[in-house]
Amino acid sequence: YDTYFYKVFKVYTQLWKFQQENRQKLVEAGLKRWEIGDIASRIGQLYFGQYMRTSQASYLSEAYIFYEAVLTREYFKDGMFQDLNLANKQLRFLARFLTVCLVLNRREMVHQLVNQLKMLVAESKRTFPENDFKEWKRVIRDLTKFLKVDTAFMNIWPLRYSIVLDLDPDCLPRVACIKRNLKLREAILCSYHPNEVKFSELTTDNFRMLQCLEWEPSGSFYQSSEIASGAVAGSTRINHYSHEITDPTLPQNPRKALLYHPSTTHLIAILATTCEELPADGILLIYISASGSGAHASISPSHIGNVGDTEHVNNMIQSDPPSCSACDTLTSSSDYSGGLNLGPGGNGGFNVIDPSDLLPFTRRPLFLIIDSDNSKAFQAKISHL
């Protein structure tokens, strides 16, 4: 993917430089402001897509830079209410910018964008009465609910170390003997609940886990950037898209895969691929939030968001391959109480992920978090290993 990314990015760099050097001639020939904004928005989208694949915070910051420039310069404003396609383009831009701001924890900008999104949808409905904009109304409803649920966590974790939530470093237990210098390299965040609070495909539980796995500072703690005047006005920022803003004292962000309502087979396929690509010194973190399927499991909660609930979260580290006797114990244990539902009920065990399904992946260093009313089933089975 990186090869294609660099090729596409090179093309957009050349395109942006060309329109800068020939702006007056292009405008005289019919170039519209929204077309310039569309180029900048696509560059921001490229940055965010690369961040989602690499988890490098510098890409996320660059996406914010270009999106903010498009917003402040109002590239899509002219003719927006004369052209339905242009109005939809502005709505999509705001939705993408909102996702970037949520991950960066820039809540002031989030609320500003939400207000703009509401006003734009209302005005678009009045201007284009033949279109009901139901999908965008649902987006606003989901986003409002998402922010309401997540209000208690706002800015409480500004630097991934919180004096409110974390122990003093001197109080942490020391590791007596380190045989392997392991590092958290990969993370798979998966959630499946019928009534999840979400924005787009970002659920509150996956979102909070994503925030916990971002080592880089967020929000106002990010280094200031010279975007206000030169980010989109000059080509130097594009040519230095890998500009480092990282803190050398912090570990590298683990690469993360966010799975929304995956099937059991899809999750297992992602696990297999990730384990295959895991470096020799890497640890894989698996986070699964879902309702239990066993006899002792209770009804799924209607709203998700208690990642910190220790009653439903069990952390287990497994570094060595299990013995055959352990496998026999795991698969033949008489206290079987089901697994987790990764799909609607009424389909037998096809949508259930069982502790035995994760057994092959314990051959690699694994950190497992089960956020469920049936987490004890996984604790009981994997403790045999």
C-alpha positions as CSV (number, residue, x, y, z in Angstrom):
1,Y,0.0,0.0,0.0
2,D,2.8,2.4,0.8
3,T,4.1,2.3,-2.8
4,Y,0.7,3.4,-4.1
5,F,0.4,6.0,-1.4
6,Y,3.6,7.7,-2.3
7,K,2.7,7.6,-6.0
8,V,-0.7,9.2,-5.4
9,F,0.8,11.7,-3.0
10,K,3.4,12.7,-5.6
11,V,0.7,13.3,-8.2
12,Y,-1.3,15.5,-5.8
13,T,1.8,17.4,-4.8
14,Q,2.5,18.2,-8.5
15,L,-1.2,19.1,-9.0
16,W,-1.1,21.5,-6.0
17,K,2.1,23.1,-7.1
18,F,0.8,23.6,-10.6
19,Q,-2.4,25.3,-9.5
20,Q,-0.4,27.6,-7.2
21,E,2.0,28.7,-9.9
22,N,-0.8,29.2,-12.4
23,R,-3.7,30.2,-10.1
24,Q,-4.6,33.4,-12.0
25,K,-4.7,31.8,-15.4
26,L,-6.6,28.8,-14.1
27,V,-9.2,31.1,-12.4
28,E,-9.6,33.1,-15.6
29,A,-10.1,29.8,-17.5
30,G,-12.9,28.8,-15.1
31,L,-11.3,27.1,-12.1
32,K,-13.6,27.4,-9.1
33,R,-12.7,27.9,-5.5
34,W,-14.4,24.6,-4.5
35,E,-12.2,22.7,-6.9
36,I,-9.1,24.1,-5.1
37,G,-10.7,23.1,-1.8
38,D,-11.5,19.7,-3.1
39,I,-7.8,19.1,-3.9
40,A,-6.8,20.2,-0.4
41,S,-9.5,18.0,1.1
42,R,-8.3,15.0,-0.8
43,I,-4.8,15.5,0.4
44,G,-6.1,15.6,4.0
45,Q,-8.0,12.4,3.3
46,L,-4.8,10.8,2.0
47,Y,-3.0,11.8,5.2
48,F,-5.8,10.4,7.4
49,G,-5.9,7.1,5.4
50,Q,-2.2,6.7,5.9
51,Y,-2.6,7.4,9.6
52,M,-5.2,4.6,9.9
53,R,-2.8,2.2,8.3
54,T,0.3,3.2,10.1
55,S,-0.9,4.9,13.4
56,Q,1.9,7.5,12.9
57,A,0.7,10.7,14.6
58,S,2.4,13.0,12.2
59,Y,0.0,11.9,9.4
60,L,-3.0,12.7,11.6
61,S,-1.6,16.1,12.4
62,E,-1.1,16.9,8.7
63,A,-4.7,15.8,7.9
64,Y,-5.9,18.3,10.5
65,I,-3.8,21.0,8.9
66,F,-5.3,20.6,5.5
67,Y,-8.9,20.2,6.7
68,E,-8.7,23.2,9.0
69,A,-7.3,25.3,6.0
70,V,-10.3,24.2,3.9
71,L,-12.7,25.2,6.6
72,T,-11.2,28.6,7.5
73,R,-10.9,29.6,3.8
74,E,-14.5,28.5,3.1
75,Y,-13.5,26.9,-0.2
76,F,-16.9,25.3,-0.6
77,K,-19.0,28.3,0.4
78,D,-19.6,29.9,-3.0
79,G,-22.5,28.3,-4.9
80,M,-23.0,25.7,-2.2
81,F,-26.8,26.2,-2.1
82,Q,-27.1,26.4,-5.9
83,D,-25.6,22.9,-6.4
84,L,-26.7,19.8,-4.5
85,N,-23.5,18.0,-5.3
86,L,-21.4,20.8,-3.8
87,A,-23.6,20.8,-0.7
88,N,-23.0,17.1,-0.3
89,K,-19.3,17.6,-0.8
90,Q,-19.2,20.1,2.0
91,L,-21.2,17.7,4.3
92,R,-18.8,14.8,3.6
93,F,-15.8,17.1,4.3
94,L,-17.3,18.2,7.6
95,A,-17.9,14.5,8.6
96,R,-14.3,13.5,7.8
97,F,-12.9,16.5,9.6
98,L,-15.0,15.6,12.6
99,T,-13.4,12.1,12.7
100,V,-9.9,13.6,12.7
101,C,-10.8,16.1,15.5
102,L,-12.3,13.3,17.6
103,V,-9.1,11.2,17.4
104,L,-7.0,14.3,18.1
105,N,-9.3,15.1,21.1
106,R,-9.8,18.7,19.8
107,R,-13.2,19.0,21.4
108,E,-13.7,22.8,20.8
109,M,-13.3,22.2,17.0
110,V,-15.6,19.2,17.3
111,H,-18.5,21.3,18.7
112,Q,-17.9,24.0,16.1
113,L,-18.1,21.5,13.3
114,V,-21.2,19.9,14.8
115,N,-23.0,23.2,14.8
116,Q,-21.9,23.9,11.2
117,L,-23.1,20.4,10.2
118,K,-26.5,21.0,11.8
119,M,-26.9,24.4,10.1
120,L,-25.8,23.1,6.7
121,V,-28.2,20.1,6.8
122,A,-31.1,22.4,7.8
123,E,-30.3,25.0,5.1
124,S,-29.8,22.3,2.5
125,K,-33.2,20.8,3.3
126,R,-34.8,24.2,2.8
127,T,-32.9,24.8,-0.4
128,F,-33.4,21.3,-1.9
129,P,-36.8,20.3,-0.6
130,E,-37.0,17.3,-3.0
131,N,-34.2,15.7,-1.0
132,D,-34.9,14.6,2.6
133,F,-31.3,14.3,3.8
134,K,-32.3,11.5,6.1
135,E,-28.8,10.0,6.2
136,W,-27.3,13.2,7.3
137,K,-29.9,13.7,10.0
138,R,-29.0,10.2,11.3
139,V,-25.3,11.2,11.3
140,I,-26.1,14.2,13.4
141,R,-28.2,12.1,15.8
142,D,-25.5,9.5,16.2
143,L,-22.8,12.2,16.7
144,T,-24.9,14.0,19.3
145,K,-25.4,10.8,21.2
146,F,-21.7,9.9,20.9
147,L,-20.6,13.2,22.3
148,K,-23.1,13.0,25.1
149,V,-21.9,9.5,26.2
150,D,-18.3,10.5,26.0
151,T,-18.6,13.8,27.9
152,A,-17.3,12.3,31.1
153,F,-14.0,11.4,29.4
154,M,-13.3,14.8,27.8
155,N,-9.7,15.9,28.2
156,I,-9.2,13.6,31.1
157,W,-6.4,11.8,29.3
158,P,-4.4,14.6,27.6
159,L,-1.0,12.9,27.5
160,R,-1.8,9.2,27.8
161,Y,-0.7,9.5,31.4
162,S,-3.2,10.8,33.8
163,I,-2.6,11.6,37.5
164,V,-6.3,10.9,37.9
165,L,-6.4,7.4,36.4
166,D,-2.8,6.1,36.6
167,L,-0.5,5.1,39.4
168,D,2.6,7.1,40.2
169,P,5.4,5.6,38.1
170,D,7.4,4.8,41.3
171,C,4.5,2.7,42.5
172,L,4.4,0.4,39.5
173,P,5.8,-3.1,40.0
174,R,9.2,-3.8,38.6
175,V,10.0,-6.7,36.3
176,A,12.7,-8.8,37.9
177,C,14.0,-10.5,34.9
178,I,13.3,-9.7,31.2
179,K,14.1,-12.5,28.9
180,R,12.7,-10.9,25.8
181,N,12.5,-7.2,24.9
182,L,8.9,-7.2,23.7
183,K,7.1,-4.1,22.4
184,L,3.4,-3.5,21.7
185,R,3.4,-3.5,17.8
186,E,-0.1,-4.4,16.7
187,A,-3.6,-3.9,18.2
188,I,-7.0,-5.3,16.9
189,L,-10.0,-3.4,18.4
190,C,-13.3,-5.2,17.8
191,S,-16.8,-4.4,19.0
192,Y,-20.2,-5.9,18.3
193,H,-23.3,-4.8,20.2
194,P,-26.8,-4.4,18.7
195,N,-27.3,-0.9,20.1
196,E,-23.9,0.6,20.1
197,V,-23.3,4.3,20.5
198,K,-21.2,5.2,17.5
199,F,-20.2,7.9,14.9
200,S,-19.8,6.4,11.5
201,E,-18.1,3.1,12.3
202,L,-16.3,4.4,15.4
203,T,-18.0,3.1,18.5
204,T,-17.4,4.5,22.0
205,D,-15.6,1.5,23.3
206,N,-13.3,1.2,20.3
207,F,-12.7,5.0,20.4
208,R,-11.6,4.9,24.0
209,M,-9.3,2.0,23.4
210,L,-7.9,3.8,20.4
211,Q,-7.2,6.9,22.6
212,C,-5.5,4.7,25.2
213,L,-3.2,3.3,22.6
214,E,-2.1,6.7,21.2
215,W,1.2,7.5,22.9
216,E,1.5,10.9,21.2
217,P,0.2,14.0,22.9
218,S,-3.2,15.1,21.8
219,G,-5.3,18.3,21.6
220,S,-3.5,21.5,22.8
221,F,-0.5,19.4,23.7
222,Y,0.4,18.9,20.0
223,Q,3.2,21.1,18.8
224,S,2.0,24.3,17.2
225,S,2.1,24.3,13.4
226,E,2.4,27.2,10.9
227,I,-0.7,26.1,9.1
228,A,-2.7,29.3,9.5
229,S,-0.8,31.2,6.8
230,G,1.2,28.7,4.9
231,A,-0.1,25.1,5.1
232,V,-2.2,25.2,2.0
233,A,-0.7,28.4,0.5
234,G,2.7,26.8,0.0
235,S,4.1,23.5,-1.3
236,T,6.7,23.1,1.4
237,R,4.3,21.4,3.8
238,I,3.3,18.9,1.2
239,N,6.9,18.1,0.3
240,H,7.7,17.5,4.0
241,Y,4.6,15.5,4.8
242,S,6.7,13.2,7.0
243,H,7.6,16.2,9.2
244,E,8.2,14.7,12.7
245,I,6.3,16.0,15.6
246,T,6.9,13.0,17.8
247,D,8.1,13.0,21.3
248,P,11.3,10.8,21.4
249,T,10.6,9.8,25.0
250,L,7.4,8.1,24.0
251,P,7.2,4.6,22.4
252,Q,6.1,4.2,18.9
253,N,2.3,3.9,18.4
254,P,1.1,0.3,17.7
255,R,-0.5,-0.2,14.4
256,K,-4.3,-0.5,15.0
257,A,-7.1,-2.3,13.1
258,L,-10.6,-1.1,14.1
259,L,-13.3,-3.6,13.3
260,Y,-17.0,-2.6,13.5
261,H,-19.5,-5.5,13.6
262,P,-17.1,-8.1,12.1
263,S,-18.2,-11.6,11.5
264,T,-16.4,-14.4,13.4
265,T,-14.6,-15.5,10.2
266,H,-13.5,-12.0,9.4
267,L,-12.1,-11.4,12.9
268,I,-10.2,-14.7,12.7
269,A,-8.8,-13.9,9.3
270,I,-7.6,-10.5,10.5
271,L,-6.0,-12.2,13.5
272,A,-4.2,-14.7,11.3
273,T,-2.9,-12.0,9.0
274,T,-1.7,-9.8,11.8
275,C,0.1,-12.7,13.6
276,E,1.8,-13.6,10.4
277,E,3.1,-10.0,10.0
278,L,4.0,-9.5,13.7
279,P,7.7,-8.8,14.2
280,A,9.7,-11.1,16.3
281,D,9.8,-8.6,19.2
282,G,6.1,-7.7,18.9
283,I,3.1,-8.1,21.1
284,L,-0.4,-8.3,19.7
285,L,-3.2,-6.7,21.7
286,I,-6.7,-8.0,21.1
287,Y,-9.7,-6.1,22.4
288,I,-13.1,-7.6,21.9
289,S,-16.3,-5.9,23.2
290,A,-19.4,-8.0,22.7
291,S,-22.2,-9.7,24.7
292,G,-21.9,-13.2,25.9
293,S,-23.5,-16.2,24.3
294,G,-23.2,-18.8,27.1
295,A,-25.8,-19.9,29.6
296,H,-24.3,-17.7,32.3
297,A,-24.2,-14.6,30.1
298,S,-26.6,-11.8,30.7
299,I,-28.4,-9.5,28.2
300,S,-26.1,-7.1,26.3
301,P,-26.1,-3.5,27.5
302,S,-27.8,-1.1,25.2
303,H,-25.0,1.5,25.5
304,I,-21.3,0.8,25.4
305,G,-18.6,2.8,27.1
306,N,-17.3,1.2,30.3
307,V,-13.8,0.2,29.1
308,G,-12.4,0.9,32.5
309,D,-14.9,-1.5,34.2
310,T,-12.6,-4.0,35.8
311,E,-15.5,-6.4,36.4
312,H,-16.0,-7.0,32.7
313,V,-12.4,-6.6,31.5
314,N,-9.8,-9.3,32.0
315,N,-6.2,-8.8,30.9
316,M,-4.2,-11.9,30.1
317,I,-0.7,-12.2,28.7
318,Q,0.4,-15.3,27.0
319,S,3.9,-15.5,25.4
320,D,4.7,-19.2,25.0
321,P,3.0,-21.9,22.8
322,P,0.5,-24.0,24.8
323,S,1.3,-27.6,25.4
324,C,-0.9,-30.4,24.0
325,S,-2.3,-31.1,27.4
326,A,-3.3,-27.5,27.8
327,C,-5.1,-27.7,24.5
328,D,-7.0,-30.8,25.6
329,T,-7.9,-29.1,28.8
330,L,-9.1,-26.0,27.0
331,T,-11.3,-27.8,24.5
332,S,-12.7,-30.5,26.8
333,S,-13.4,-28.4,29.9
334,S,-16.7,-29.3,31.5
335,D,-17.4,-25.8,32.7
336,Y,-17.9,-24.5,29.2
337,S,-20.1,-21.4,29.3
338,G,-20.1,-20.1,25.8
339,G,-18.2,-17.3,24.1
340,L,-19.1,-13.9,22.6
341,N,-21.8,-13.0,20.0
342,L,-20.4,-11.4,16.9
343,G,-23.7,-11.3,15.0
344,P,-27.4,-11.5,15.5
345,G,-28.9,-14.4,17.4
346,G,-30.7,-17.3,16.0
347,N,-27.8,-18.6,13.8
348,G,-26.5,-21.2,16.1
349,G,-22.8,-21.0,16.9
350,F,-21.8,-19.5,13.5
351,N,-21.7,-16.0,15.0
352,V,-20.0,-17.0,18.2
353,I,-16.3,-16.6,18.9
354,D,-15.2,-19.1,21.5
355,P,-12.1,-19.1,23.7
356,S,-10.9,-22.1,21.7
357,D,-10.9,-19.9,18.5
358,L,-8.1,-17.8,20.0
359,L,-5.9,-20.7,20.9
360,P,-3.8,-20.8,17.8
361,F,-2.9,-17.1,18.3
362,T,-1.4,-17.7,21.7
363,R,1.7,-19.0,19.9
364,R,2.7,-15.3,19.7
365,P,3.0,-12.8,22.6
366,L,-0.6,-11.9,23.2
367,F,-2.4,-9.3,25.4
368,L,-6.1,-10.1,25.5
369,I,-8.9,-7.8,26.7
370,I,-12.4,-9.2,26.8
371,D,-15.0,-6.5,27.6
372,S,-18.1,-8.5,28.1
373,D,-20.6,-9.9,30.6
374,N,-19.1,-13.3,29.7
375,S,-15.5,-12.5,30.1
376,K,-15.1,-15.1,32.9
377,A,-15.5,-17.8,30.2
378,F,-12.3,-16.6,28.5
379,Q,-10.5,-16.2,31.9
380,A,-11.4,-19.8,32.9
381,K,-10.3,-21.3,29.7
382,I,-7.1,-19.4,29.0
383,S,-6.0,-19.7,32.7
384,H,-5.5,-23.4,31.9
385,L,-2.7,-22.5,29.6
